[in-house]
Amino acid sequence: MVLLEAMALGKPVVATNIDGYRQVVQNGVQGRLVEPRDSTGLASALLELLRSPDARHAYGEHGRLTARAFSWDRVSTRLLRFYEDVRQGSMTAGWVRPLDVSGPWFNAQSDDLSESIGLSEGASL
């Protein structure tokens, strides 16, 4: 979230090259990604930005454009579309509800669990 906030303000970013940040920042486009625990790489990336107003400006402008893709309007639209796809899929033939796992193994496991937690006879999970 903090990377997107900086990018929305047109600021170049320097971040650790980890999964979540790679989803938002492309190295050399919106800023720089450095490997975890690489203090030399971090220093180099920061010095690059300090020395190059052109890089700061280019990273900032690309970041501003990228941040627009993560606006609440766009994110909520994508999320609602995803929920609708899941809902539609649940109505099609072949859809199995996640807890619809009947069978001898599951029933035996349920009986064992019922006994271990003290459910009375006739009660089930």
N, C-alpha and C positions, 0 to 999 in steps of 0.2 A: 504494500500500500504506500509506504513512504517513497519508494522509487517512482511510482506513478504520480504522486503529489509533486515531487521535484520536477519530473518531466512535464507535467501540465503547466508548470511555471516557466518552462523553457530552459531549465537548468540541465547541464550535462551530468551524468551520474558515473560514479565509480563504485562498483559493487563486487561482492564475492561471486565467483562462478559456481553457483549452486542451482539446483533444479528450479526452485520458485523464481529466482531472479532471471534465469535463462528464458523463462516464459515471457518476460517483459522486455528485457534488454538484449540486443544483439551487439556483440563486441565490435566496436569500431563504427557503430551506427548511431545509437543514442548515448553512447558513453563507452566506458571500458569495463570489462569483467576480468578480475584477477583471481588466480587460484587461491583456495583457502590456505591460510598460514604463510602466504608468500609476501613477506614484508618488502622485499626488493621490488616485486611486481607492483605492489600497491604504491610504493614511492615513485616508481617509473610512471605509472598511470597518472598520478597526481601532478608530477612535474610536467608531463605532456600537456595537461590542461592549463597549468600555470603559464607555460611558455607559448601556447598557441591560441590566440584569440579566435582564429578561424576554426580550429577544432571545437572550442567551446561553443561557438555560434552554431556550427553544423550539427553537433550532437544535441544541442538544445532544441533546435528546430525539428529535427527528426523525433526527438523525445516528445515534443508538444503534439505532433501528429499521432504518434503511437498512443499517447495518453487518451486521445479522443476515442480510440477504439474500446477503451475501458470505462467510458462514461456510464453512469448509473442507468441512463435510458437504454443504452446498447446492451449492457450486461443483463438488465432485467428482461429485455426482449428475448435475448438468447436463452435465459433461464426458463422463461415461460414456454418458449418453443420446445425446449428439452422436456419439460414436464408434459406438454401436450403429446409429444412423440411417445413418451413412456405410457401415458394414458391410452393412446390409440393402440399401442402395441399390446397392452394388457387386454384389449378387447378382440384381438385376432386369434385365429385358431392356433393351437400349439403353445399358447402362453401358459406357463406353469407358475402359480404363485410361489414366492420364495419359501413359505412354510408348508406347502403342499408336498410333503416328502414321506408319504406313507410307505410302509414296507416292513418286512420282518425285523431288519436291523434297527430301524428307527423305533418301532414299537417296543422292542426289547430294551433299548436304551431308555425310553420314556418310563417303562415300568421300573427299571433299576433306579432311575433318578427319583421317581415318585416315592419309592421305598426309602431312599436315603434321606429325603427331606421330610419324611413323616406324613405324607398325604394319606388320608384314610382310604380304605378299600372302596372302590367304585369311583373315586375321584381320579382325574387324570390331568396331564399337562396339556 
